[in-house]
């Protein structure tokens, strides 16, 4: 017994490392195309709208397929589904680099999005099942941070490759790297294999169907706060360089630095939030406290003129506070998940991220086109306010709902 307990930290560290390494590839491939758009436009004669459609199709496929991917994870296991998804995503990126026609690129981008759909249900099925409960929130926080690092690594990597070899070769090299990662996951399948009968057909546990997911208030509320948090985060991450010059009279260059600082602070907040979430079961209170302050900071940025130093400070604080809620958010979902159903539940609620990512460009674009420069800050604040309410409902209703519906 002592030998087993002493080995737990080492085992947990290994499992967290390999799962988070896989998550890095997902976020990396999400951002390999946009940095290459200027080169692709010059080479192919396409508009930015046409090029952007590839990214939209990618996220549409990912969001639509994520629930199905979750069911596949629960049925066949993450050790089967995850490497298949990594290979599909990587192969899709490789084929975009080789595709001679724009129409074929659109098809391949959609297929690559299907590959991207498997990560969250597979990753969380492993983390919630194989990592010790006392380290689980920290595992979620590291998972979030490695995704952010994947975003950060993509523009630098493909930009350097494109400068040396051209944009097509950059995508091919990136795709080959992803296929190697898929092969490594297959070789390390033991870390991704769930113990017991959790993913076998003869499992006696009662698992929710898709209809039951849609009628479970706790899980629907979790889906809602994933979508709403993405709307708030997407507004900050994607549009600060556009918004701050309009509302704070700063330069575009300064606004990009603000965005970079925000992302760094967000990652640090997620890392810190894992330790906090492991020390309490009141994850809804963590979210409520941090997001309430974040709402005030959003409105300060949008409506109160501030010196540059204060803009940096407020933005960093905003990113840190929101980042701290990410492990608590994932712990709330885990607590609302019936045994053996981690894949399908996380697949369902995480599809809210893709839906939120689709909403942000349209909503912010409409506000800016109508001269409502302060509107996106109000949008983010309202989204976070509703997030607090939905998180509170998840925390309050999860136990009785699951007892009634799933026999826990």
C-alpha positions as CSV (number, residue, x, y, z in Angstrom):
1,X,0.0,0.0,0.0
2,X,2.8,2.4,0.9
3,X,4.6,1.6,-2.4
4,X,1.4,2.4,-4.3
5,X,0.8,5.7,-2.5
6,X,4.4,6.8,-3.0
7,X,4.1,6.0,-6.7
8,X,0.9,8.1,-7.1
9,X,2.5,11.5,-7.6
10,X,4.9,10.1,-10.2
11,X,2.0,8.3,-12.0
12,X,-0.2,11.4,-11.9
13,X,2.6,13.6,-13.2
14,X,3.1,11.2,-16.1
15,X,-0.6,11.0,-17.0
16,X,-1.0,14.8,-16.8
17,X,2.0,15.3,-18.9
18,X,1.0,13.1,-21.8
19,X,-2.7,14.2,-21.8
20,X,-1.7,17.9,-21.7
21,X,0.9,17.3,-24.4
22,X,-1.9,16.0,-26.6
23,X,-4.0,19.1,-25.7
24,X,-1.1,21.3,-26.8
25,X,-1.4,19.9,-30.3
26,X,-5.2,20.7,-30.5
27,X,-4.6,24.4,-29.8
28,X,-1.5,24.5,-31.9
29,X,-3.5,23.3,-35.0
30,X,-6.3,25.7,-34.2
31,X,-4.0,28.6,-35.0
32,X,-1.8,27.4,-37.8
33,X,-3.9,28.8,-40.6
34,X,-4.6,32.5,-39.7
35,X,-0.9,33.6,-39.5
36,X,-0.4,32.2,-43.0
37,X,-3.4,34.0,-44.6
38,X,-1.4,36.9,-46.1
39,X,0.9,34.4,-47.9
40,X,-2.1,32.2,-48.9
41,X,-4.0,35.2,-50.2
42,X,-1.0,36.3,-52.4
43,X,-0.5,32.8,-53.6
44,X,-4.1,31.7,-54.2
45,X,-5.8,35.1,-55.0
46,X,-8.4,34.5,-52.3
47,X,-10.1,37.1,-50.1
48,X,-9.7,37.1,-46.3
49,X,-13.4,36.2,-46.1
50,X,-12.8,33.1,-48.2
51,X,-9.8,32.1,-46.2
52,X,-11.7,32.8,-42.9
53,X,-14.4,30.4,-44.1
54,X,-11.9,27.5,-43.7
55,X,-11.5,28.4,-40.0
56,X,-15.3,28.8,-39.5
57,X,-15.9,25.4,-41.1
58,X,-13.2,23.9,-38.8
59,X,-14.9,25.1,-35.6
60,X,-18.4,24.3,-36.9
61,X,-17.3,20.7,-37.5
62,X,-15.5,20.6,-34.1
63,X,-18.6,21.9,-32.2
64,X,-21.1,19.7,-34.0
65,X,-19.1,16.5,-33.6
66,X,-17.9,17.0,-30.0
67,X,-21.0,15.3,-28.4
68,X,-20.7,12.3,-30.7
69,X,-16.9,12.2,-29.9
70,X,-17.9,12.1,-26.2
71,X,-20.1,9.1,-26.8
72,X,-17.3,7.4,-28.8
73,X,-14.9,8.0,-25.9
74,X,-17.3,6.4,-23.4
75,X,-17.9,3.5,-25.8
76,X,-14.4,2.7,-27.2
77,X,-12.1,4.5,-24.7
78,X,-9.8,7.5,-25.1
79,X,-6.9,5.3,-26.0
80,X,-8.7,4.6,-29.3
81,X,-10.5,7.8,-30.0
82,X,-7.8,10.3,-29.1
83,X,-5.0,9.1,-31.5
84,X,-7.5,8.8,-34.2
85,X,-8.6,12.4,-33.7
86,X,-5.0,13.7,-33.6
87,X,-4.2,11.8,-36.8
88,X,-7.3,13.2,-38.5
89,X,-6.6,16.8,-37.4
90,X,-2.9,16.6,-38.3
91,X,-3.6,14.8,-41.6
92,X,-6.2,17.5,-42.5
93,X,-3.6,20.3,-41.9
94,X,-1.1,18.4,-44.0
95,X,-3.6,18.0,-46.9
96,X,-4.6,21.7,-46.8
97,X,-0.9,22.3,-47.6
98,X,-1.1,19.9,-50.5
99,X,-4.6,20.7,-51.8
100,X,-4.6,22.3,-55.3
101,X,-8.1,23.8,-55.1
102,X,-9.8,26.0,-52.6
103,X,-13.0,23.9,-52.6
104,X,-10.9,20.9,-51.5
105,X,-9.3,23.0,-48.8
106,X,-12.8,23.7,-47.4
107,X,-13.6,20.0,-47.3
108,X,-10.3,19.1,-45.6
109,X,-10.7,21.9,-43.1
110,X,-14.1,20.5,-42.1
111,X,-12.6,17.0,-41.7
112,X,-9.8,18.4,-39.6
113,X,-12.4,20.0,-37.3
114,X,-13.9,16.6,-36.8
115,X,-10.5,15.5,-35.5
116,X,-10.3,18.4,-33.2
117,X,-13.6,17.4,-31.6
118,X,-12.2,14.4,-29.7
119,X,-9.7,16.2,-27.5
120,X,-11.8,17.6,-24.6
121,X,-14.0,14.5,-24.1
122,X,-11.0,12.2,-24.3
123,X,-8.6,14.3,-22.2
124,X,-11.1,14.8,-19.4
125,X,-12.2,11.2,-19.4
126,X,-8.5,10.3,-18.6
127,X,-7.9,13.2,-16.2
128,X,-11.0,12.6,-14.1
129,X,-10.6,8.8,-14.0
130,X,-6.8,8.3,-13.7
131,X,-5.6,11.3,-11.7
132,X,-5.8,11.3,-7.9
133,X,-8.8,13.4,-6.7
134,X,-6.6,15.6,-4.6
135,X,-4.6,16.7,-7.7
136,X,-7.5,16.8,-10.2
137,X,-8.1,20.5,-10.3
138,X,-4.4,21.2,-10.8
139,X,-4.5,18.7,-13.7
140,X,-7.3,20.7,-15.2
141,X,-5.3,24.0,-14.7
142,X,-2.2,22.5,-16.4
143,X,-4.4,21.2,-19.2
144,X,-5.7,24.8,-19.8
145,X,-2.2,26.3,-19.7
146,X,-0.8,23.9,-22.2
147,X,-3.6,24.8,-24.6
148,X,-2.7,28.4,-24.3
149,X,0.9,27.5,-24.9
150,X,-0.2,25.7,-28.1
151,X,-1.9,28.9,-29.3
152,X,1.2,30.9,-28.5
153,X,3.5,28.4,-30.3
154,X,1.6,28.2,-33.6
155,X,2.1,31.6,-35.1
156,X,5.8,31.6,-34.3
157,X,6.4,28.1,-35.6
158,X,4.4,28.2,-38.9
159,X,5.6,31.8,-39.5
160,X,9.3,30.7,-39.3
161,X,8.6,27.6,-41.5
162,X,6.7,29.6,-44.1
163,X,9.6,32.2,-44.2
164,X,12.1,29.4,-44.9
165,X,10.1,27.0,-47.1
166,X,6.8,28.6,-48.1
167,X,3.3,28.3,-46.6
168,X,2.5,24.9,-48.1
169,X,5.6,23.3,-46.7
170,X,4.9,24.9,-43.4
171,X,1.5,23.2,-43.2
172,X,3.0,19.9,-44.4
173,X,5.7,19.9,-41.8
174,X,3.2,20.9,-39.0
175,X,0.9,18.0,-40.2
176,X,3.8,15.5,-40.1
177,X,4.6,16.6,-36.6
178,X,1.1,16.0,-35.5
179,X,1.1,12.5,-37.1
180,X,4.2,11.7,-35.1
181,X,2.4,12.9,-32.0
182,X,-0.5,10.5,-32.8
183,X,1.9,7.6,-33.2
184,X,3.4,8.5,-29.8
185,X,0.0,8.4,-28.2
186,X,-0.6,5.0,-29.7
187,X,2.7,3.8,-28.2
188,X,1.7,5.2,-24.8
189,X,-1.8,4.0,-24.9
190,X,-1.6,2.6,-21.4
191,X,-1.8,6.1,-20.0
192,X,-5.0,6.7,-22.0
193,X,-6.7,3.4,-21.2
194,X,-9.4,3.7,-18.6
195,X,-9.5,1.2,-15.7
196,X,-12.3,-1.2,-15.3
197,X,-15.4,-1.5,-17.5
198,X,-16.0,2.2,-18.0
199,X,-15.9,2.0,-21.7
200,X,-17.1,-1.5,-22.4
201,X,-20.4,-2.4,-23.9
202,X,-21.4,-4.6,-21.0
203,X,-21.0,-1.7,-18.5
204,X,-23.8,-1.9,-16.0
205,X,-23.7,1.8,-15.1
206,X,-26.6,3.9,-16.3
207,X,-25.3,6.5,-18.8
208,X,-27.3,9.4,-20.1
209,X,-28.5,9.5,-23.7
210,X,-28.2,12.7,-25.7
211,X,-31.8,13.5,-24.9
212,X,-31.1,13.1,-21.2
213,X,-28.1,15.4,-21.5
214,X,-30.4,18.0,-23.0
215,X,-33.0,17.6,-20.2
216,X,-30.5,17.6,-17.3
217,X,-30.6,21.2,-15.9
218,X,-27.1,20.9,-14.3
219,X,-25.5,19.8,-17.5
220,X,-27.4,22.3,-19.7
221,X,-26.3,25.1,-17.3
222,X,-22.7,23.9,-17.6
223,X,-23.0,24.1,-21.4
224,X,-24.4,27.6,-21.1
225,X,-21.6,28.9,-18.9
226,X,-19.0,27.4,-21.2
227,X,-20.6,29.2,-24.1
228,X,-20.9,32.5,-22.2
229,X,-17.4,32.5,-20.8
230,X,-16.1,31.9,-24.3
231,X,-18.1,35.0,-25.5
232,X,-16.4,37.1,-22.8
233,X,-13.0,35.6,-23.3
234,X,-13.2,35.8,-27.1
235,X,-14.1,39.5,-26.9
236,X,-10.9,40.2,-24.9
237,X,-8.5,37.9,-26.7
238,X,-9.6,38.6,-30.3
239,X,-10.8,42.2,-30.3
240,X,-8.7,44.1,-27.7
241,X,-6.3,45.4,-30.4
242,X,-9.4,46.8,-32.2
243,X,-11.4,48.0,-29.2
244,X,-8.9,49.7,-27.0
245,X,-7.8,52.3,-29.5
246,X,-11.5,53.2,-29.9
247,X,-12.3,53.5,-26.2
248,X,-9.0,54.3,-24.5
249,X,-7.2,56.3,-27.3
250,X,-4.2,54.1,-27.3
251,X,-2.2,52.9,-30.3
252,X,-2.8,49.6,-32.0
253,X,0.7,48.4,-31.0
254,X,0.0,49.1,-27.3
255,X,-3.3,47.3,-27.5
256,X,-1.6,44.2,-28.9
257,X,0.8,44.2,-25.9
258,X,-2.3,44.5,-23.6
259,X,-3.7,41.4,-25.2
260,X,-0.4,39.5,-24.8
261,X,-0.3,40.4,-21.2
262,X,-3.9,39.4,-20.7
263,X,-3.2,35.9,-22.2
264,X,-0.1,35.5,-20.0
265,X,-2.0,36.5,-16.9
266,X,-4.9,34.2,-17.9
267,X,-2.5,31.2,-18.1
268,X,-1.0,32.1,-14.7
269,X,-4.4,32.5,-13.2
270,X,-5.4,29.0,-14.5
271,X,-2.3,27.5,-13.0
272,X,-3.0,29.2,-9.6
273,X,-6.7,28.3,-9.8
274,X,-5.9,24.6,-9.8
275,X,-4.3,24.8,-6.4
276,X,-7.2,26.8,-5.0
277,X,-9.9,24.5,-6.5
278,X,-8.1,21.5,-5.0
279,X,-8.6,23.0,-1.5
280,X,-12.4,23.5,-1.6
281,X,-15.5,22.0,-2.9
282,X,-17.3,25.3,-3.4
283,X,-16.2,25.8,-6.9
284,X,-19.3,27.9,-7.7
285,X,-18.1,30.4,-5.1
286,X,-14.7,30.7,-6.7
287,X,-16.4,31.5,-10.0
288,X,-18.8,33.9,-8.5
289,X,-16.2,35.9,-6.7
290,X,-13.6,36.1,-9.5
291,X,-16.1,36.8,-12.3
292,X,-17.9,39.5,-10.3
293,X,-14.6,41.4,-10.1
294,X,-13.9,40.7,-13.7
295,X,-17.2,42.2,-14.7
296,X,-16.3,45.5,-13.0
297,X,-12.8,45.4,-14.7
298,X,-14.4,44.9,-18.2
299,X,-16.7,47.9,-17.6
300,X,-13.8,50.0,-16.4
301,X,-11.8,49.2,-19.6
302,X,-14.8,50.1,-21.7
303,X,-16.1,53.2,-20.1
304,X,-13.4,54.9,-17.9
305,X,-10.4,56.7,-19.5
306,X,-7.2,55.4,-17.8
307,X,-3.5,55.9,-18.2
308,X,-1.5,53.3,-20.0
309,X,-0.1,51.7,-16.9
310,X,-3.5,51.3,-15.4
311,X,-4.9,49.8,-18.6
312,X,-2.1,47.1,-18.4
313,X,-2.8,46.5,-14.7
314,X,-6.6,46.2,-15.1
315,X,-6.2,43.9,-18.2
316,X,-3.7,41.6,-16.4
317,X,-5.9,41.4,-13.3
318,X,-8.9,40.6,-15.5
319,X,-7.0,37.8,-17.3
320,X,-5.7,36.4,-14.0
321,X,-9.1,36.3,-12.3
322,X,-10.9,34.7,-15.2
323,X,-8.1,32.2,-15.6
324,X,-8.5,31.2,-11.9
325,X,-12.1,30.1,-12.7
326,X,-11.1,27.6,-15.3
327,X,-10.2,24.7,-13.0
328,X,-13.2,25.5,-10.8
329,X,-15.4,25.4,-13.9
330,X,-14.1,22.0,-14.9
331,X,-14.5,20.6,-11.4
332,X,-18.1,21.8,-11.4
333,X,-18.7,19.8,-14.6
334,X,-17.0,16.8,-13.2
335,X,-19.2,16.9,-10.1
336,X,-22.3,17.0,-12.3
337,X,-21.1,14.0,-14.4
338,X,-22.6,10.5,-13.9
339,X,-20.1,7.7,-13.5
340,X,-18.7,6.4,-16.8
341,X,-20.1,9.3,-18.8
342,X,-17.2,11.8,-18.6
343,X,-16.7,11.7,-22.4
344,X,-20.2,12.5,-23.4
345,X,-20.8,15.1,-20.7
346,X,-17.5,17.0,-21.4
347,X,-18.1,16.6,-25.1
348,X,-21.5,18.2,-24.8
349,X,-20.5,21.1,-22.5
350,X,-17.3,21.8,-24.3
351,X,-19.2,22.2,-27.6
352,X,-20.4,25.4,-25.9
353,X,-16.8,26.7,-26.4
354,X,-17.1,26.3,-30.2
355,X,-20.6,27.8,-30.2
356,X,-19.3,30.8,-28.3
357,X,-16.4,31.1,-30.7
358,X,-18.8,31.3,-33.6
359,X,-21.0,34.0,-31.9
360,X,-18.2,36.4,-31.0
361,X,-17.2,37.6,-34.5
362,X,-20.8,38.1,-35.5
363,X,-21.9,39.9,-32.3
364,X,-18.8,42.1,-32.0
365,X,-18.8,42.9,-35.7
366,X,-22.5,44.1,-35.6
367,X,-21.8,46.3,-32.6
368,X,-18.7,47.9,-34.2
369,X,-20.4,48.3,-37.6
370,X,-23.1,50.3,-35.8
371,X,-20.6,52.5,-34.0
372,X,-21.2,50.9,-30.6
373,X,-17.6,50.8,-29.5
374,X,-18.5,50.3,-25.9
375,X,-21.0,47.6,-26.7
376,X,-18.5,44.6,-26.7
377,X,-17.5,45.4,-23.1
378,X,-21.2,45.4,-22.1
379,X,-21.6,42.1,-24.0
380,X,-18.7,40.5,-22.1
381,X,-20.0,41.8,-18.7
382,X,-23.5,40.5,-19.3
383,X,-22.1,37.1,-20.5
384,X,-20.1,36.8,-17.3
385,X,-23.0,37.9,-15.1
386,X,-25.2,35.1,-16.6
387,X,-22.2,32.7,-16.2
388,X,-22.2,33.4,-12.5
389,X,-25.9,32.5,-12.3
390,X,-25.6,29.3,-14.3
391,X,-22.6,28.2,-12.3
392,X,-24.5,28.7,-9.1
393,X,-27.4,26.6,-10.5
394,X,-24.9,23.8,-11.4
395,X,-23.5,23.8,-7.9
396,X,-26.9,23.8,-6.3
397,X,-28.8,21.3,-8.5
398,X,-26.2,18.8,-9.6
399,X,-26.7,16.3,-6.7
400,X,-30.5,15.9,-6.7
401,X,-30.7,16.0,-10.4
402,X,-28.2,13.2,-10.9
403,X,-29.7,11.2,-8.1
404,X,-33.1,11.4,-9.7
405,X,-32.1,10.8,-13.3
406,X,-29.0,8.6,-13.1
407,X,-29.5,6.7,-9.9
408,X,-26.3,7.8,-8.1
